């Protein structure tokens, strides 16, 4: 069998003098994979419109198919029809490969751990370095049978049939990844019991939990909560299809093009996300405004226009960890040192993003101080970026996408392993070129 075309080793980006135009965003990864799983667990058939086409959603679609869920693509569109299993996974023995898709691995692990089957879940080597122990610890009091096949606390894992422990209260740490809480929330309706979750410590990335709660409500399960410290999933609740649901544009992806408008003059408009968005990363516009960018929001669009050198800022970006990477590259164009705080979750993403950002920003001439949960970035003297920097991407889509913006500094930039953007945005570089102006 053919191994398929080789991934290109690098992509050389010419300097970009200015940026303007309109971008239609791909669907949100966070919304896409959550919606697919909820539709699979619901009673009835759901039409999912505007699904993101990417490696991460492909991993979820493959997994659902292996589990016996009927998923049908509607023509050549990005719309899919999912026939829900009403909370009962049809296939009781399966082995799933989930790549490096945390939005697929964590929720699927929780759902299958509360099912009556045997499953083995694995991913790429980096996925096996991303922690899952807090999620497993939260599931075990419910009678879940989960065993580590490698290092304790990390994938790959093997899941056996769950036994009903009768527990009505569990806990999970909130300061490592919000995906652990999301996974538990999505899986608990399968027990048909009232169960409360206590969050230990400060919950990070709260807007991603808001997405989860919003989508669960769309599928008929409303979760009560006491602030961000306690969540209660009601007994007897079960998922029901909303019949049709639209995946809004990806707010994290929007950040790159809005940043291009900020540095390259603009105006750059993104369509598919706006003031009605349920995604936390839409608040990246607040970062842009603090940096002196003119931002206009519509119902489902956002436009950014630069007004000269960016202002340096000092900001807590715990609520927008993905878009915070875009802000780190914008710091190269600021009028002083920018500090990005409270992003310890970067350590357990597709790569150790704190270390990776530090290394690559320095290649462009920045002086960077790396802390346990922050970066302080001093732009190059005179704002002159180092030309011809060769940016390593660590098989991390967001590293490739945000560092491509360095070409707006009037210098050529080489992006190594550019194909890693297929995880969430396969056409990214073509779309970036579409708004580049001589």
Residue pairs with C-beta under 8 A, 6 or more apart in sequence:
7 417
7 419
8 417
8 418
8 419
9 416
9 417
10 390
10 414
10 415
10 416
10 417
10 418
11 414
11 415
11 418
11 429
12 412
12 413
12 414
12 415
13 404
13 407
13 412
13 413
13 414
13 415
13 429
14 407
14 412
15 407
15 409
15 410
15 411
15 412
16 260
16 264
16 407
16 408
16 436
16 437
17 264
17 410
17 436
17 437
17 438
18 264
18 265
18 437
19 257
19 260
19 261
19 263
19 264
19 265
19 266
19 268
19 408
19 435
19 436
19 437
20 261
20 264
20 265
20 266
20 267
20 268
20 435
20 437
21 268
21 269
21 434
21 435
21 437
22 268
22 269
22 270
22 271
22 435
23 254
23 257
23 268
23 269
23 270
23 271
23 431
23 434
23 435
24 249
24 270
24 271
24 272
25 249
25 250
25 253
25 254
25 270
25 271
25 272
25 273
26 52
26 53
26 54
26 249
26 250
26 253
26 272
26 424
26 425
26 427
27 50
27 51
27 52
27 53
27 78
27 247
27 248
27 249
27 250
27 272
28 52
28 247
28 248
28 249
28 250
28 251
28 252
28 273
28 279
29 52
29 54
29 56
29 57
29 103
29 250
29 252
29 424
30 103
30 208
30 211
30 279
31 211
31 215
31 247
31 248
31 278
31 279
32 48
32 51
32 52
32 56
32 57
32 60
32 247
33 56
33 57
33 60
33 101
33 103
33 104
33 107
34 103
34 107
34 182
34 186
34 211
34 212
34 215
35 46
35 48
35 51
35 215
35 245
35 247
36 48
36 51
36 57
36 60
36 61
36 64
36 71
36 80
36 82
37 60
37 64
37 107
37 108
37 111
37 186
38 186
38 215
38 216
38 218
38 219
38 239
39 46
39 48
39 82
39 84
39 219
39 241
39 245
40 64
40 67
40 69
40 71
40 82
40 84
40 85
41 84
41 85
41 86
41 87
41 111
41 186
41 189
41 190
41 219
41 239
42 84
42 86
42 219
42 220
42 239
42 240
42 241
43 84
43 86
43 87
43 238
43 239
43 240
43 241
44 84
44 240
44 241
44 243
45 81
45 82
45 83
45 84
45 241
45 243
46 81
46 82
46 84
46 241
46 242
46 243
46 244
46 245
47 74
47 79
47 80
47 81
47 82
47 243
47 244
47 245
48 79
48 80
48 81
48 82
48 245
48 247
49 78
49 79
49 244
49 245
49 246
49 247
50 78
50 79
50 246
50 247
50 248
51 57
51 78
51 79
51 80
51 247
52 78
52 247
52 250
52 424
53 78
53 426
54 422
54 423
54 424
54 425
54 426
55 99
55 101
55 422
55 423
55 424
56 99
56 101
56 103
56 104
56 423
56 424
59 97
59 98
59 99
59 101
59 104
60 98
60 101
60 103
60 104
60 108
61 71
61 80
62 96
62 97
63 96
63 98
63 104
63 108
64 71
64 82
65 71
66 91
66 94
66 95
66 96
67 89
67 90
67 91
67 94
67 96
68 85
68 89
68 90
68 91
69 82
69 83
69 84
69 85
69 89
69 90
70 82
70 83
71 80
71 81
71 82
71 83
72 80
72 81
72 82
72 83
73 79
73 80
73 81
74 80
74 81
84 239
84 241
86 238
87 189
87 190
87 238
87 239
88 115
89 111
89 112
89 115
89 117
91 117
92 115
92 116
92 117
92 118
93 117
93 118
93 119
94 117
94 119
94 120
95 119
95 120
95 121
95 122
96 108
96 119
96 120
96 121
96 122
97 122
97 123
98 104
98 105
98 108
98 121
98 122
98 123
98 127
99 123
99 124
99 127
99 423
100 123
100 124
100 126
100 127
100 130
100 350
100 395
100 423
101 123
101 127
101 423
102 127
102 130
102 177
102 179
102 349
103 179
105 121
105 123
105 127
105 132
105 155
106 132
106 135
106 177
106 179
106 180
106 182
106 183
107 179
107 182
107 183
107 186
107 187
108 121
109 121
109 132
109 135
109 136
109 146
109 157
109 159
109 183
110 135
110 139
110 183
110 184
110 186
110 187
111 183
111 186
111 187
111 190
112 119
112 121
112 159
113 136
113 139
113 142
113 144
113 145
113 146
113 159
113 162
113 187
114 139
114 142
114 144
114 162
114 187
114 188
114 190
114 191
115 161
115 162
115 190
116 161
116 162
117 159
117 161
118 158
118 159
118 160
118 161
119 158
119 159
120 149
120 156
120 157
120 158
120 159
121 155
121 156
121 157
121 158
121 159
122 128
122 149
122 155
122 156
123 155
123 156
124 395
126 350
126 351
126 395
127 155
128 150
128 151
128 154
128 155
128 156
129 154
130 154
130 155
130 348
130 349
131 153
131 154
131 176
131 177
131 348
132 153
132 154
132 155
132 157
132 180
133 152
133 153
133 154
134 172
134 173
134 176
134 177
134 180
135 172
135 179
135 180
135 183
135 184
136 144
136 146
136 148
136 153
136 157
137 172
138 170
138 171
138 172
138 180
138 184
138 197
139 146
139 170
139 184
139 187
140 146
141 165
141 167
141 170
142 162
142 165
142 167
142 170
142 191
142 195
143 162
143 163
143 164
143 165
143 167
144 159
144 162
145 159
145 160
145 161
145 162
145 163
146 157
146 158
146 159
146 160
147 157
147 158
147 159
147 160
148 154
148 156
148 157
149 155
149 156
149 157
149 158
150 156
164 191
167 195
168 193
168 194
168 195
168 196
169 195
169 196
169 197
169 198
170 184
170 195
170 196
170 197
170 198
171 197
171 198
171 199
171 200
172 180
172 181
172 184
172 197
172 198
172 199
172 200
173 180
173 199
173 200
173 201
174 180
174 181
174 199
174 200
174 201
174 202
174 203
174 204
174 228
175 201
175 202
175 203
175 204
175 344
176 204
176 345
176 348
177 204
177 205
177 345
177 348
178 203
178 204
178 205
178 206
178 208
178 209
178 345
179 208
181 197
181 199
181 203
181 209
181 212
181 231
182 208
182 209
182 212
184 197
185 197
185 209
185 212
185 213
185 216
185 223
185 231
185 233
186 212
186 216
188 195
188 197
188 233
189 216
189 221
189 233
189 237
189 238
189 239
192 235
192 236
192 237
192 238
193 235
194 232
194 233
194 234
194 235
195 232
195 233
195 235
196 230
196 231
196 232
196 233
197 230
197 231
197 232
197 233
198 229
198 230
199 228
199 229
199 230
199 231
202 228
203 209
203 228
203 229
204 318
204 321
204 342
204 344
204 345
205 280
205 318
205 319
205 321
205 345
206 228
206 280
206 319
207 279
207 280
207 281
207 283
207 319
207 320
208 280
209 228
210 278
210 280
211 278
211 279
211 280
213 223
213 225
214 278
215 278
216 222
216 223
216 239
217 223
218 242
218 245
219 239
219 240
219 241
219 242
220 237
220 238
220 239
220 240
220 242
221 233
221 234
221 237
221 238
221 239
222 234
222 237
223 231
223 232
223 233
223 234
224 231
224 232
224 234
225 231
225 232
248 272
248 273
248 277
248 278
248 279
248 300
249 270
249 271
249 272
249 273
249 300
250 272
250 273
250 279
250 424
250 425
251 273
251 277
251 279
251 280
251 281
251 282
251 284
251 323
252 279
252 281
252 322
252 323
252 398
252 424
253 401
253 424
253 425
253 428
254 270
254 272
254 273
254 281
254 282
254 284
254 302
255 281
255 284
255 322
255 323
255 326
256 326
256 401
256 402
256 404
256 405
256 428
256 432
257 268
257 270
257 304
257 431
257 432
257 435
258 268
258 270
258 284
258 285
258 288
258 293
258 295
258 302
258 304
259 288
259 304
259 326
259 327
259 329
259 330
259 402
259 405
260 266
260 268
260 405
260 408
260 432
260 435
261 267
261 268
261 293
261 303
261 304
261 305
261 306
262 288
262 291
262 293
262 304
262 305
262 306
262 310
262 330
263 306
263 310
263 330
263 333
263 405
263 408
263 409
264 306
264 408
264 435
264 436
264 437
265 305
265 306
266 303
266 304
266 305
266 306
267 303
267 304
267 305
268 303
268 304
268 305
268 435
269 301
269 302
269 303
270 301
270 302
270 303
271 300
271 301
272 300
272 301
273 279
273 282
273 300
273 301
273 302
274 282
274 297
274 298
274 299
274 300
274 301
274 302
275 282
275 297
275 298
275 299
276 299
276 300
280 319
280 320
281 320
281 322
281 323
282 302
283 319
283 320
283 323
284 320
284 323
284 326
284 327
285 295
285 297
285 302
285 304
287 313
287 315
287 317
287 320
287 323
287 327
287 330
288 295
288 304
289 295
290 311
290 313
290 315
291 310
291 311
291 312
291 313
291 330
291 334
292 307
292 308
292 309
292 310
292 311
293 304
293 305
293 306
293 307
293 310
294 304
294 305
294 306
294 307
295 302
295 303
295 304
295 305
296 302
296 303
296 305
297 303
309 333
309 334
309 335
309 383
310 330
310 333
310 334
310 335
311 334
311 335
312 331
312 334
312 335
312 336
312 337
312 338
313 334
313 338
313 339
314 338
314 339
314 341
315 327
315 339
315 340
315 341
316 341
316 342
317 323
317 324
317 327
317 340
317 341
317 342
317 343
318 341
318 342
318 343
318 345
321 343
321 345
321 346
321 349
322 398
324 340
324 343
324 346
325 346
325 353
325 357
325 398
325 399
325 402
326 402
326 405
327 338
327 340
328 338
328 340
328 357
328 361
328 375
328 377
328 402
329 361
329 402
329 403
329 405
329 406
330 338
330 405
331 337
331 338
331 340
331 361
331 366
331 377
331 379
332 361
332 364
332 365
332 366
332 377
332 379
332 380
332 385
332 406
332 409
333 379
333 383
333 408
333 409
334 377
334 379
336 378
336 379
337 376
337 377
337 378
337 379
338 376
338 377
339 374
339 375
339 376
339 377
340 374
340 375
340 377
341 373
341 374
342 373
342 374
343 353
343 354
343 373
343 374
343 375
344 354
344 372
344 373
346 352
346 353
346 354
346 357
347 353
347 354
349 396
349 398
350 394
350 395
350 396
350 397
350 398
350 423
351 394
351 395
351 396
351 399
353 396
353 398
353 399
354 370
354 373
354 375
355 370
356 392
356 394
356 396
356 399
357 368
357 375
357 399
358 368
358 370
358 375
359 392
360 389
360 391
360 392
360 399
360 403
361 368
361 375
361 377
362 368
363 386
363 389
363 390
363 391
364 380
364 385
364 386
364 389
364 406
364 409
365 379
365 380
365 381
365 384
365 385
365 386
366 377
366 378
366 379
366 380
367 377
367 378
368 375
368 376
368 377
368 378
369 375
369 376
380 386
383 409
384 409
385 406
385 409
385 410
385 411
386 411
387 411
387 412
388 411
388 412
388 413
388 414
389 406
389 411
389 413
389 414
390 414
390 416
391 399
391 400
391 403
391 406
391 413
391 414
391 415
391 416
392 399
392 416
392 417
393 399
393 400
393 403
393 415
393 416
393 417
393 418
393 420
395 417
395 420
396 420
397 420
397 421
397 422
397 423
397 424
397 425
399 420
400 415
400 417
400 418
400 420
400 421
400 428
401 421
401 425
401 428
403 413
403 415
404 413
404 415
404 428
404 429
404 432
406 413
407 413
407 436
415 429
418 429
421 428
421 429
425 431
